[in-house]
Amino acid sequence: MVTDRCTGRCKHCSQGEHDGAGGCVDAEAVERAVREACGAFKITSLMAFGGEALLYPEAVCRILRAGADCGIPRIELITNGFFSRNADKIYAVTRMLAGSGLTGVLLSVDAFHQETIPLGPVKYFARRLCAEGIPVKLSPAWLGGPEGENPYNQRTRAILREFEDLGIPTGEGNTVFPAGSAVRYLGDYFSPAAPLSSPYDQDPRDIRAVTISPDGAVLGGNVLREGILDILERYKG
Ligand code: SF4
């Protein structure tokens, strides 16, 4: 998780309100952790996300490059696509991403993101990704699943149609779950019986993925102060 700072203020955000004060993860420490982990485990996937990770494109590219150099087959970025309104800056970032070893970008576009994120810069970013040959998929958040009939999903379908001229496929996306801001703003759409856990929660005794927080914390340790292998070794679940 490159940063918890974000350009969006989405009603469905499971992370809750972003105060805009968050900084960037220490890319050097994360690069070291990626290389160490790859030396000891068969790592199959590396993903950069936020907040909005591309507020710090140099850090994103450094981390992704490390994973690509270590032979990780899936190197992905999740982004809302809005980190600047400046076309030159967007161009420069997509050039940088093209050299990062990325194998795919998931672009979060839907009724929730587009309440606060303008579509123009996002579409330009998407067009530039295509021009650089970077595989990109639209990744919408659905309320009640993709089949759900509600005003948010109707608006999401209309937003996805705005990308048809670019020929970008739509991926599975995800279904909004009751956590963070979603509880506050969309509570009426969830049944009282809906689980409060995140679909991304793991069995703590059978960890398959780790997330390094922007402050370097991971599994009770911190990659700023110790090696990831020592942290994993110590982890008891
Ligand atoms: S859902 Fe994503 S883009 Fe929206 S506020 Fe949360 S982190 Fe930012």
Residues whose N, C-alpha, C, O or C-beta is under 5 A from the ligand:
A	BS01	SF4	C6 G8 R9 C10 C13 G50 G51 N80
